[in-house]
C-alpha cells in the first residue's frame, strides 16, 4: 500500500495505512472488535445486574453467570463458523432456514414454547437453558438470502425471480415472530431483507416502495398492542407522564446526564438500584454513560464504527458474490440494531426492545451474534489478497494458534468471471480495479506471443485459452439498475461461440 500523500514516513497516519494494507488486516480487525465488545459486555452486565440479581436470588452473579455461559457458547460458535468452508455455508443455508421457520412455528405451540410473564412465547427451555429461535432465524435469513441472490448472478434473472421466494419467505418469518409477539426482532428481519435487496441491485424506486411498505406495516403493528402504543406515546410526549409511560426513558436520560464527561466510576451507578428497569438489557448503554461517561459512550460508538468499516471493506474486497452479499447484509443488520438501541436510549427513537449486540444481557443473542462475527471473519480470510498470503505461507500467529484451515485457492479466471457490477458503485469500482490490474499484467505476455506468431506467418492456436475472462454484464451480476440479479449481458464479442457449441456455462457463470 502506497504511503499517503503529504504524510511523513513515520507518522501515525502512514503506519495505520500500511497496517491496513496488510492482507489479513480485515480478519484481525473483526476478531479484535468482537473480543472488545464481548469483554465490555461481560463487565457491564456484571456491573448493571449485580443489584437486581442479589435482590432476586441472593447472589450478585446470577445473571452474569448466565451471560458467561452464552459467551462461552458463542465463542464455540464463532470458531466453528470460522472453520466452515464457504461451500458448506451455501449448502446448509436453505436447510437451516427451513429449520428456523419450523422452530418459529413450534415455539408458538402451548407446552412446547415457554410462556413469559407477559404471555409472550419466544423461548425453548431445555434443561434450564433458554433458547430464542428468532435469533437463529436472523442468521439463517442472511445466509440463505445471500446464497439465493448470488446463485442467480449469471442468469438473466427477472424482477420476479429476484423477489420470489426471498420476500415471501422473509415475510412468513417476520409474521411468525410478530405472533410471539416480538416486533423488535421482526424489525431486524426487515432490516436484513432490505439490506440484501439493496446490495443485490434492486431498482431504487421499487426499493423505496418496499421500505415504505415496511415502515407503514411496523407503524400499524406498533399501535395494535397496548404496550407498543404506550411506547410511541411516551416517545412523542416524554413529559406527559414522567412517573408512568415516560419513566424508563426519563431515567435513562438522567443516567446519561449523571455520567458527565468521565462517568461516576465503574460499578458506581445509582440508576441500576431499581431506578432504571432493564438496566442490564435494553438500557445498558445508559449505565455505560453513567459509569464511564461520555468517553465510554464514544468508545462504544467507535467500536461499532470500526465494525461497519471493516464489514463493508470485506464486502468491497470480496469477488465472490455470496461473500459480498453476506458480509454487507450482516454488517448492516448488526450495525442498524446497535444504532436503534442507542437511539431509543438517548431519546431519538421510540423504545423497540432491540438489544445492543454483544453488550446487552442475553445468552441467545450473544451466542448468535458471535457466530455471525465468525462468519464475517471467515469471509475476511477469503479476500483475494488474504488467500494469496495464506497460500504463500504468510499466515499470522492467530491463524497458527487457532489452527485454521487453508481457504480454497483462488483462480484468477474465476475471479474475472465472478466479478459483477454491484448496486453500490463504490464496491464495484474497487473490485473492478483490483481484478483488472492483475489481469492486465497476465494478458501482456499472451498478447505479445500472438502478435509474434502473426508476424512470423504462423496461424493462431485454436487450443489457446482465452485470458480476458468473462464479459462483464452491463446490468451487473449481483446488481444493476435493471432490477434483475443478472442484468443484461454485454454484447457478444466477435468470434465468440454460442452456448452449447464449444462452451457452456456452469453454476458459477463463467465459460470453461
N, C-alpha and C positions, 0 to 999 in steps of 0.2 A: 504493500500500500504506500503510495507516494506521500511524502511529508506535506501537511497542509501549507498553503501559500502564506507567506509573511509570518511564519511561526518558527521561532528558534529551534535548533536541533534538540535541545534538552528541555523544552517547555512541556508543561503537563498536557497541553493540547496535542503536541506531537506524540508523546508517549501513549496517551489514550488512543489516538488514531492508529498508531502502529499496533497496539494490542488488539483493537477491534478488527484490524485487518488479518489477524491470525485465522487459520481455517476453522478451528474449534471454538472460536470466541462465543458464538451464539449458544453452543451447548453449555459452556461454563457459566454464561450469564443466566440461563434458565435454571440451572441447578442452584446457583447462588441465590437467586430471587426466591425460589421455592423454599430453600433452607432458612433464609432470613424471615420470611413471612410465617413459616411454621414455628420457629423459635419465638418470635414475637407473640404469636397467638397463644402458645403454651403459657408464656409469662403473664400475659394479660388475662387469660381465662382464670389462672390461679389467683391473681390479684382481685379480679372483679367478682368471682364466685365464692370466695372463702367465707364471707359473712353469711350469705344465704345458705350455703351448704352446711355450715356449722349450726345455724338456727333450725334447719330441717332435719339433718341426720346426725348431728353431734360431732361431725368431722369436717374440717375445713377443706379436705382434699377429695371429697366425693366426686364432684363434677370435674375436677382436674384429672382424676384418675380415669374417668370415662373418656375425657378428651385425649389423654395419653394413649389409651387403647386405640382410639380412632386414628391417631397419628401413626402408631405402630402398624396398623393395617394399611394405612395409606403409603407408608414407606415401602412395604412389601409390594403393593400395587404399582407404585412408581417404578420399582426395579423390574417387575415383570413387564410392564408396558415399555420400558426402555430396552429390554432384550427382545421383544417381539418383533419379528420381521414385518415389513410393510405388506408383503404378500399375505401373511396370515391376518393382519389387521383388516384388510379388504375382504378376505374370505369369510371372516366371522362377523362382519359388521351387520349383515342382514339377519342372521340367526339371533344375534344379541338384541337387535332392535325388536324382533318378534317376541323374544323372551321378556323384554322390559314391558311391552304392551300387555302381555299376559299377566305379569306381576301387578301392573296397574289395575287390571280388572279384578284380580284375586284380593287385593288389599281392600276393596270395597265390600267384599262378602263378609257378613257378620260371622264371627267365630274364627275367621282366618286373619283378617286385618285387625289390628289393635285399635280400640276406640279411645280417643283422648278425652280430656276433661270437658272440652268444648264440643264433643260429638264428632270431631274430625276423625277420619280413618286414613292415616298416612303411613303407618309403620307395620312392619312384621316384628314380632318379638320371638326370638329363638334363644332359648337357654339364658334368658335375662338380657340378651343383647338386642337392641332395637336397630332396625334397618329400614331406611326410607327408599322405596323403589323409584320414586320420582327423581332422585339424584342420579341414579344409574341411567334413567331414561334420557337425561340431557346428554350424557356421553354417547350413548348408542345412536341418538339422533344425529349428532355432528359427525360421527364415524360413517354411518350409512348414507347420510346426505352427501358428504364429500365423495364417497365411493360412487354413488349413483350419478352425480353430475360429472365426475371425472370419467366414468365409463363411457359416456356418450360424447366425449370430446372430439372423436374422429368421425362422428356421424353427422349427417345433415339433419340435425335434430330440430324438430318444430317446437313452437312455444308450448304446445300441449305436452310433449314429452319432457320438457323442462319442468313443468309444474306438476305433472302427474307421473308417478304416485307420491311424490315427495310432500306436496302441500296437503293432500287429504290425509296422509299418514300422520303428519305433524299435527294437524287439527284434531284427529282422533286422539292422539296422545295428550294434547292440551285439554281436550274435553274431559278425558278420564281424570286428569289432575284437578280440574275445576270441581268435579263431583266429590272430591275428598273432604272438604274443599281446600284448595291451596292455590289461590290466584297468583301469588308471587312466583311460584315455580312455573305456572302457565305463562307468565310474562317472560321468564327466562327461556322457555321453549320457543316462544315467539321471536325473541331476540336471535336465537340460534338459526331459526328458519330464515328470517330476513337477511341475516349476515351471509348465509350460504348463497341465497339468491343474488345478493348484491355482488359478491365476489365471483359468482358464476356467470354474470353478464346479463342479468335481466334488464329489459328496457326500462329506462328511468321513469317513464310515465306509468307503466304498469307497476313498477316497484313502489311508486308513490301511492298508487291506489291500494296496494296490499298493505302498506304501512298504515295508511289512513284507516282502512278497514279494521286492522288490528287494534289501533288506538281507540276506535269507536266501540269495538267489542269489549275491550278492557274497561272502558268508561261505563258501559251499560252494566257489566258484571260487578263493577265497584259499588253500584247503587242497589244491587239486588239483595245484598245481605246487610243486616243492621250494623255489624261491626265494621264492615268496609265503608259504608256511607258515613259512619261516625268519624272514621279516619279522614275522609275527604272534608267533612265539616270542620274538624279540628285544624286541618291544614289551611283551609280558606279563612277561618276566623280563630286564630290561636288564642286570642284574649277573651273570647266569649265565655268559656267555661274552664278557667285555669286549674280548678281542682277536680274536673271531671274529664271531658273529652280531650282537652289540651294539656292534661297533667304530664303525660310521659314526654311529649315533645318539649314542653317548657323546662322540665327537669334536665333534659339532655342539653339544652342551650345554657342553662345555669352551670352545668358541669364544665362545658367548654369555656365559659367565661371565667369560672373559678381557676382554671388552669393557668391562664395568662401565658406569657412567652415561654416559660421553662417548666411549668407544672408545679404541683404541690409535693411531688415526690412519689416514686413507685410504691404502691401499696397504701398510700395515704388518702385515697379518695374518700369523700364523705357521702357521695351520691349512692355508692354501692351498698350502704347500710339501709337497704329497703326504701330509699328515696326514689331511685330510678328503677322501674320494672324492667326485667330482661337486660340488666346491665351487662351480663356476660355473653349475651347472644346478639340480638338485633342492634343494641345500642352500645356495643363495646367500643366503638370509635369515640363516644362521648367520654368514657373512662380513660381512654388513651389521651384525649385532650386535657382532661383534668389532672392526670398524674404526670404526664410527660410534656404537657403544654403544647404551644403552637409548633415548637420544634419537632416534637414527636409526631404531630399530625402531618407536618411536611415530610418527615421521613417515610411515613406510610404512603403518602401520595407519590413520593419519589420512587418507592419500590414498585408500585403499580405502573407508574410511567415508564420505568425501565423494563417492566414486563411487556407492556404493549409495544414498546420499541423493538424489543428482541423478537417477540412473536411475529410482528409484521416484517421484520428483517428476514426471519426464516422463510416466511411465505414468499418474499421477494426474491430470495436466492434459490428457492426450490424450482426445479424444472419439471418435477412430477406433478401433474395437475391435482392428484389426490392429496399429496402432502401440502400443496399450496392452499387448497381449499380447507383442509383440516386445520392447518396452523392459523390461517386467517380467521376462520369461523370460531374456533375455540378461544383464540385470543380476544376476539370481540365479545364473546359471551362472558368470559371471566372478568374482563375489564368493565363491561357495562354493568354487571352485577355489583362490582365494587363501587362504581360511581353512583348507582341507585341507592345503595346502603348509606354511603357517606352523604348523599344528597338529602335523604329524609332525616338523617341525624342532625344536620345543620339547618333544617327547615326549608330547603329549596324544593322538596318533593313531598307528597303525602307518604305516610308510612305504608310500606308494602310487605315487610317481613323478610325480604331477601337478606341473606347473611353476608358478612364481609368475608370473602374467600380466604381460607387458611387461618383467619384471625378469630372469627366468632366461634363460640362453642357449638359443637355439632359433630358427632362422630362420623355419621354417614357422609355429610357434606365435606368434611375434611379429607376423608379417605378417597372419595371420588375425585375431588379437586386435585389431590396429589397424583392420582392415576392420570388425570388429564395433563398435568405438568410433565409426567413421564412420557406421554405420547408426544407432546411438543418437543421435549428433549430428544426423543427418538428421531423426529423429523429434522432436528438440527444436525444430527450426525449423518443425515443423508443429503446435506448440501453437497454440490459437486466438489467444492474445494475441500470439504471435510473428508469425503470419500477418498479423494486423491491423496490427502495427507495420511490417512489411516492405512491405506494400502502401501504407501511408501515407507511405513514404519515410524511415522511422526505422531504416534499416539501419545496422549497425555498421561500423567500419573494417575489421574482419576479413572481413566479407561483401564489401566492395569490393575488398580485396586478393585474395581467393580467387575473385572474380567468380562467386559462387554464383548459380544461377538462382532466380527468384522462386517460392516454393511456390504450389501451387494455391490459388485464392481459396476462402474458407470460407463456405459458405452457412448462415445461422442455422437455416433449416428443416431442412437436412440434419443439422446438429448436434443439433437436438432429436430427430430421428428416430434418429440413430445412438447416442444416449446409451443406456446399458444399466446394469443392476444387476450389478456385478461380484461376484465371490465375496468380495472383501475390502471390508467396509463403509466403511472409511476412504477408499478410492479412489472409491467410488460417491458418498459424501456430498459430496466436494469437486467432483466432476464435475457432480452434480445442482445444487449451489449456484451454480456458475459459469454453467451454461446457463440455469437458471430465473431468475436475477437479470437476465439480459439479455432473456429472452423476456417477462418480466412488464412491462418498460418498453415493449416493442413492442406488447403486447396492449392497453395502456391507451387509446391514441387510437382503435383499431379498435372497442373495446367502447363508447366514447363515441359513435362515429359510428352504430353500430347502435341505441344507445338513443335518439339524436336522431331517427333516421328512424322509430323506433317511436312516439315522441311525436307526430310530425307526421303519422302515419297512413300513411306510405309502407311498402309491403311490403319485406321484406328482399331484397337482391340475391342471386340464386342463384349468380351467377358469382363472388361474392366468395370469395377463397381462405381456407381455414381457417388461422388464425395460431397455433393452440395446439400445433402439432407432433403427431407421432405419440404414441399412448398408450404409456406405459412398461410393458413386460411385467413381470408380477409376479415371475416366476421369474428374470428377468434375460436380456438379450440375449446377453451373453457368459457370464454365470454364473447364479447362483441355486441354492438348495439343493435344487431338484427333481432335480438330477443331469443335466439336459439343457442343451444350449447355449442353446436358445431359451427354455426355461422355459415357464410358462403365460401366455397372453396375458391382458391386462386385459379386463374386461367391456366389450362394445361400447357406445359412447355412443348416446344417443337420436338417431335420425335418421341414423345412420351407414349408408352404402351398403355392401352386401355386396361381397366381392371379385368382380370380373368384371362388376359392374353399371355403375358410372361411374368406378371407380378400379381400380388394380391395384398389386401390389407388385413393385418391381424388385429387383435383386440386392442393393441396399443396405437394403431392408426398410422404406422409408417410402412413404407414399401420395403420389401425384402429383395 
